[in-house]
Amino acid sequence: MKKLNRKVTNTAFSDSSKEFEACFTEVYGTTRWKILKKSLLHPAELVAFQNHFSCISLADEATLLPWFASGTCISAYKRVEATPDASYPPPWCSPLNGLKAFYWLDAASLLPAILLDVQPGMSTLDMCASPGGKSLVLAHQTWRPDSNIYDQTHLGPRHVSSVNAKLQGHIGGDSKSHSLADDPKPEILKESLSSEPGAAISSTTTGERPLQLGSLTCNEPDTKRRQRLQQVLNEYLPPILAAQVRIVGQEGDKYWARNECDTYDRVLIDAPCSSDRHVMQQSLSNRGMIPSTQWTLQGCKKIADLQLQLLLSGLRCAKVGGLVVFSTCSMLPLENDKVVDRLLSRVGANAVEVIAPGHQSFCLHDTDLDRFGTERTKYGLLSLPDLAGWGPIYTVVIRKVGSIAKAFMGGSLGLLQPVVTSSSDEEDEQESQACE
């Protein structure tokens, strides 16, 4: 996501704190808002997402406790008896391959990536990818460390480590200098690297059927943030997989509204939003004042317009039958459920289907959702910090069931006009600092 410059200058502005208070009091009621407000003033609680590609088990770490696992490729750990304001230890590197062992992120931000339900071999777009935490989760789902894909394609030696009593496969090798000559069948690797990301790797040497590796496209229009994203992927993914990730710098609301129609099996839209928690924490240093340059209700409406554009573009580039997950770090229905309301009124029930929690195709059970401190909204889920310490994160799962071309007809020029050029994501700054 893009990030607003939250530094207050001497430029004239008005105080939006009363409007902010009135808005959230109306949404959550006086009692709940007082509790929420207190929790928002604390930093979000982070969890360590285990990098299974690093070939390091966190199960025996005295400072970390197992917190959540989904299948064999998603594992997260909490700190042991740490105060909310305590600093997070930097992730250490594997002595086997130099890859970092874990990535600190807001626990609730795991939900959008997990609920996208990426399967091996699928093509996936992370439309608002920076700083890279969710992209790492998507990479684990696309190229599962416990699969035998690496042996089949001879991508490198295989190491095994015990994680949560399950064997995990891993690509070995030095993360900084990986030579094709070191692998058993370098001619296969050369062919795979010369093809487009996600293309099938030929196994003519072994007589095996070509294997579809899947693809991951990560988008970030800002140059510096895109460089940060690239750095994260290089630090956490084996070189042969990092080379399979396509990193682009497009304006998502405009580029995918016109290009790559019906291309992706899965699309994640971690959309720009008003970032209520960040606004609250910034107000502490401003004596409770919230400058209008940081938050206004009118500004939230403009952000919601951009979110709708991103969601429509994401659905357009998704294949029929594919899933799109839309998420924000806002608590306002205006930027969450109401965006979905506007989407449905625009494209109709014959084009999209909302996969509500509890639906037979929803990939997490209620017991798992409770761990994330979620509550159900009209269409999706909202993780709020007064329940578990993390969030806010709103998530909704949408399946594309038909063409949405009519949504781009008639009013397409107005739809594609950029509304805002920046917004905030408190999670971005926390992740970057914790994972240095």
C-alpha positions in Angstrom: 0.0 0.0 0.0 1.0 3.6 -0.4 1.6 5.6 2.7 0.7 9.2 3.6 3.2 11.5 5.0 1.9 11.9 8.5 4.3 14.6 9.7 2.5 17.7 10.8 3.9 20.9 9.3 3.2 24.6 9.8 0.8 24.6 6.9 -2.7 25.7 7.9 -5.1 22.9 8.7 -8.2 22.2 10.8 -8.5 19.8 13.7 -10.6 16.7 12.7 -10.6 15.0 16.1 -14.2 15.9 16.9 -15.3 14.6 13.5 -13.3 11.5 14.0 -14.8 10.9 17.5 -18.3 11.5 16.3 -17.9 9.2 13.3 -16.6 6.2 15.2 -19.0 6.7 18.2 -21.9 6.6 15.7 -20.5 3.3 14.2 -19.6 1.5 17.4 -21.6 3.2 20.1 -20.1 5.1 23.0 -19.1 2.1 25.2 -17.5 0.0 22.5 -15.7 3.0 21.0 -14.1 3.9 24.4 -12.7 0.4 24.6 -11.6 0.4 21.0 -10.0 3.8 21.3 -7.8 2.7 24.2 -6.6 -0.4 22.3 -5.9 1.6 19.2 -3.4 3.7 21.1 -1.1 0.7 21.6 1.1 -0.8 18.8 -0.4 -3.8 17.1 0.7 -7.2 18.4 2.9 -8.9 15.8 3.5 -12.6 15.2 6.4 -14.4 13.6 5.4 -16.0 10.3 7.8 -18.9 9.9 9.8 -19.0 6.7 9.7 -22.7 5.9 12.1 -22.2 3.0 14.8 -21.3 5.5 15.0 -24.8 6.8 14.9 -23.6 10.4 12.3 -24.9 12.9 10.9 -22.4 15.4 9.2 -25.1 17.4 12.1 -25.4 19.9 12.7 -21.6 20.3 12.3 -20.7 24.0 11.2 -17.2 23.2 8.5 -18.2 20.8 5.3 -20.1 21.3 3.2 -21.8 18.5 0.2 -19.7 17.8 -1.4 -20.7 14.5 -0.9 -23.3 11.8 -2.8 -23.9 8.5 -1.9 -27.0 6.6 1.8 -27.6 6.5 3.0 -24.3 4.9 1.5 -21.6 7.2 2.9 -21.4 10.7 3.0 -18.4 13.1 4.5 -17.9 16.6 3.9 -15.4 19.4 6.5 -14.0 21.8 6.6 -15.5 25.2 5.3 -13.1 28.0 6.2 -10.0 26.1 4.6 -6.6 26.9 2.8 -5.0 24.0 5.3 -2.2 23.8 8.4 -4.4 23.9 10.7 -4.4 20.9 10.7 -7.4 18.5 14.0 -9.3 18.0 15.2 -9.2 14.4 14.8 -12.4 12.5 18.0 -14.5 12.3 19.3 -16.2 9.2 19.6 -19.9 8.4 23.1 -21.2 8.6 22.2 -23.6 5.7 21.2 -21.1 3.1 21.2 -17.5 4.5 17.4 -17.0 4.3 15.7 -15.3 7.2 13.8 -17.6 9.5 10.7 -15.6 10.2 8.9 -12.4 9.4 7.1 -10.2 11.9 3.6 -9.0 10.9 0.3 -8.1 12.4 -1.4 -11.4 13.1 -4.7 -10.3 11.5 -2.9 -9.5 8.3 -2.4 -13.2 7.8 -6.1 -13.6 7.2 -6.4 -12.1 3.7 -3.6 -14.2 2.3 -4.8 -17.4 3.9 -8.4 -16.8 2.8 -7.3 -16.3 -0.8 -6.8 -20.1 -0.7 -3.9 -20.2 -3.2 -3.2 -23.7 -4.5 0.1 -24.9 -6.1 0.2 -24.2 -9.8 -2.2 -21.2 -9.6 -1.5 -17.7 -11.0 -1.8 -15.1 -8.3 -1.7 -11.3 -8.3 -0.9 -9.3 -5.2 -2.1 -5.9 -6.4 -0.9 -3.8 -3.4 2.1 -5.9 -2.3 4.5 -3.7 -0.3 6.0 -4.2 2.2 5.9 -8.0 1.4 4.5 -9.9 4.3 1.4 -11.1 2.6 3.5 -11.9 -0.6 5.6 -14.3 1.5 2.4 -16.1 2.6 1.3 -16.3 -1.0 4.7 -17.7 -2.0 4.4 -20.4 0.6 1.0 -21.4 -0.7 2.1 -21.3 -4.4 5.4 -23.2 -3.9 4.7 -25.3 -0.8 7.9 -26.3 1.0 6.4 -29.7 1.9 5.6 -30.7 -1.7 7.9 -32.8 -3.9 8.0 -30.2 -6.6 11.7 -29.6 -6.0 12.7 -33.2 -6.4 10.6 -33.5 -9.5 12.1 -30.5 -11.3 15.6 -30.9 -9.8 15.7 -27.4 -8.5 18.3 -28.2 -5.9 19.2 -30.5 -3.0 16.5 -31.2 -0.5 16.8 -30.6 3.2 14.3 -31.7 5.8 13.5 -30.2 9.2 10.9 -30.9 11.8 8.3 -28.2 12.2 5.1 -28.9 14.2 5.9 -32.6 13.9 5.6 -32.4 10.1 8.4 -32.9 7.6 9.1 -29.8 5.5 10.8 -29.9 2.2 13.3 -27.2 1.3 15.4 -25.9 -1.5 19.0 -25.7 -0.4 21.9 -23.7 -1.5 23.5 -20.4 -0.8 20.9 -17.6 -1.0 23.5 -15.1 -2.2 25.4 -17.2 -4.8 23.4 -19.9 -6.4 25.1 -21.5 -9.4 23.1 -23.5 -12.0 26.2 -25.7 -12.3 25.7 -26.9 -8.7 22.3 -28.5 -9.5 21.9 -32.0 -10.8 20.1 -31.0 -14.0 21.0 -27.3 -14.8 19.6 -27.5 -18.3 16.1 -27.8 -16.8 16.7 -24.8 -14.6 18.0 -22.7 -17.5 14.9 -23.5 -19.4 12.6 -22.6 -16.5 14.4 -19.3 -15.9 14.3 -18.3 -19.6 10.5 -18.8 -19.7 7.8 -16.5 -18.3 7.2 -16.8 -14.5 4.7 -19.5 -13.9 5.4 -21.3 -17.1 5.6 -25.1 -17.1 9.0 -26.6 -16.7 9.8 -29.2 -19.3 11.1 -32.5 -18.1 12.1 -34.0 -21.4 15.4 -35.2 -20.0 13.6 -37.4 -17.5 10.6 -38.2 -19.7 8.2 -36.7 -17.1 5.2 -34.6 -17.9 5.8 -30.8 -17.8 5.2 -29.4 -14.3 3.3 -26.1 -13.8 5.1 -24.2 -11.0 2.5 -21.5 -10.7 3.2 -17.8 -10.7 3.1 -14.8 -8.3 2.9 -11.2 -9.5 3.6 -8.5 -6.9 2.6 -4.9 -7.7 3.9 -1.7 -6.1 3.9 1.5 -8.1 6.2 3.5 -5.7 9.9 2.9 -6.6 11.3 2.9 -3.1 8.6 0.7 -1.8 9.0 -1.7 -4.7 12.7 -1.9 -4.0 11.9 -2.8 -0.4 9.5 -5.5 -1.6 12.2 -6.9 -3.8 14.6 -6.9 -0.9 12.1 -8.9 1.3 11.6 -11.5 -1.4 15.3 -11.9 -1.9 15.9 -12.3 1.9 13.2 -14.9 2.4 12.8 -16.9 -0.9 15.3 -19.3 -2.5 16.8 -17.7 -5.6 15.1 -20.1 -8.0 11.7 -19.1 -6.5 12.5 -15.4 -6.2 13.3 -15.5 -9.9 9.8 -16.8 -10.5 8.1 -13.8 -8.9 7.1 -11.0 -11.3 7.5 -7.6 -9.7 5.7 -4.7 -11.5 5.0 -1.0 -10.7 1.6 -0.3 -12.1 -1.3 1.9 -10.8 -3.6 -1.0 -10.0 -6.9 0.9 -10.5 -5.9 1.9 -14.0 -3.6 -0.8 -15.4 -5.7 -3.9 -14.5 -8.9 -2.2 -15.6 -7.5 -2.3 -19.1 -5.0 -5.1 -19.2 -4.6 -8.8 -18.4 -8.3 -9.6 -18.4 -9.3 -13.1 -17.1 -5.6 -13.9 -16.3 -5.3 -14.8 -12.6 -6.7 -17.6 -10.5 -6.4 -15.5 -7.3 -6.2 -11.8 -6.7 -5.3 -10.1 -3.4 -6.2 -6.4 -3.0 -4.8 -5.1 0.3 -6.3 -1.7 -0.5 -5.2 1.8 0.6 -7.3 3.0 3.5 -7.6 5.7 6.1 -5.6 3.6 8.7 -7.5 4.4 11.8 -5.0 2.9 14.2 -2.1 4.9 12.7 -4.2 8.1 12.9 -4.9 7.5 16.6 -1.3 6.8 17.4 -0.2 9.9 15.6 -2.7 11.9 17.6 -0.7 11.1 20.8 2.2 13.2 19.6 -0.2 16.0 18.6 -1.9 16.3 22.0 -5.0 14.6 20.8 -5.3 16.7 17.6 -6.0 15.0 14.3 -5.0 17.3 11.4 -7.4 17.4 8.5 -4.4 16.6 6.3 -4.4 13.1 8.0 -8.1 12.3 8.3 -11.5 13.7 7.3 -14.7 11.9 6.5 -14.7 13.4 3.1 -11.2 12.0 2.6 -12.4 8.5 3.6 -15.2 8.8 0.9 -12.5 9.5 -1.7 -10.4 6.6 -0.6 -13.5 4.4 -0.8 -14.0 5.5 -4.4 -10.4 4.3 -5.1 -11.0 1.0 -3.3 -14.0 0.4 -5.6 -11.9 1.0 -8.6 -9.2 -1.4 -7.4 -11.8 -4.0 -6.6 -13.4 -3.8 -10.0 -10.0 -3.9 -11.7 -9.0 -7.0 -9.6 -12.2 -8.8 -10.6 -11.7 -7.9 -14.2 -8.2 -9.6 -14.3 -9.4 -12.6 -12.3 -10.5 -15.7 -14.2 -14.2 -16.7 -14.1 -14.3 -19.1 -11.1 -11.3 -17.4 -9.5 -11.2 -15.7 -6.0 -10.6 -12.1 -5.1 -9.9 -11.1 -1.5 -10.4 -7.4 -0.7 -8.9 -6.2 2.6 -8.2 -2.9 4.4 -6.9 -1.8 7.8 -9.9 0.5 8.4 -12.8 0.1 10.9 -15.2 2.2 8.9 -18.0 0.4 7.0 -17.6 3.1 4.4 -14.3 1.6 3.4 -15.3 -2.0 3.9 -18.8 -3.5 3.5 -20.2 -0.4 1.8 -17.5 -0.8 -0.9 -18.9 -4.3 -1.5 -22.4 -3.0 -1.5 -21.4 -0.6 -4.3 -19.7 -3.4 -6.2 -22.7 -5.6 -6.1 -25.0 -2.9 -7.3 -22.6 -2.2 -10.1 -21.9 -5.7 -11.4 -24.9 -7.7 -10.2 -25.3 -11.2 -8.7 -24.6 -12.9 -12.0 -21.0 -11.6 -12.0 -19.8 -12.1 -8.4 -20.6 -14.2 -5.4 -19.5 -13.2 -1.8 -18.1 -16.2 0.0 -19.3 -15.5 3.6 -17.7 -17.1 6.7 -19.3 -20.5 7.2 -19.8 -21.1 3.5 -18.8 -24.6 2.5 -16.0 -23.3 0.3 -14.7 -20.9 3.1 -11.2 -22.2 3.8 -11.1 -21.5 7.6 -13.3 -22.9 10.3 -14.9 -20.7 13.0 -12.5 -22.0 15.7 -9.6 -20.7 13.5 -11.3 -17.4 13.0 -11.8 -16.9 16.7 -8.1 -17.1 17.2 -7.7 -13.9 15.0 -10.2 -12.0 17.1 -12.7 -11.6 14.2 -16.3 -10.6 14.2 -18.6 -11.0 11.2 -19.8 -8.1 9.2 -22.5 -8.0 6.5 -20.1 -9.6 4.0 -16.8 -10.5 5.6 -14.7 -10.4 8.7 -13.3 -7.6 10.9 -10.4 -8.2 13.3 -10.5 -5.5 16.0 -7.7 -4.7 18.5 -9.9 -4.8 21.6 -10.5 -8.5 21.1 -7.0 -9.8 20.5 -4.5 -6.9 20.2 -4.1 -6.9 16.5 -5.8 -5.3 13.6 -8.0 -3.6 12.5 -8.1 -5.8 9.4 -11.2 -6.1 7.3 -11.4 -9.1 4.9 -14.0 -10.2 2.3 -13.8 -13.2 -0.1 -15.4 -12.8 -3.5 -15.7 -15.3 -6.3 -16.0 -14.2 -9.9 -18.8 -16.2 -11.5 -19.4 -14.2 -14.7 -18.2 -11.3 -16.9 -18.1 -7.9 -15.3 -17.5 -6.0 -18.6 -20.7 -4.1 -18.2 -19.3 -2.4 -15.1 -16.7 -0.7 -17.4 -19.3 0.4 -20.0 -20.9 3.8 -20.1 -19.2 5.3 -17.0 -15.8 3.7 -17.6 -14.0 7.0 -18.0 -15.2 8.3 -14.7 -14.5 4.9 -13.1 -10.9 4.9 -14.2 -10.0 8.4 -13.1 -7.7 8.3 -10.1 -9.4 9.7 -7.0 -6.5 9.8 -4.4 -2.9 9.1 -4.9 -1.9 8.0 -1.4 -3.2 6.5 1.8 -1.8 4.8 4.9 -1.0 1.4 6.2 0.3 1.3 9.8 1.3 -2.3 9.3 3.8 -1.3 6.6 6.0 0.7 9.0 5.8 -1.8 11.8 6.7 -4.7 9.5 9.6 -2.9 8.0 11.1 -1.9 11.4 10.6 -5.4 13.0 12.0 -7.3 10.1 15.2 -5.3 9.4 
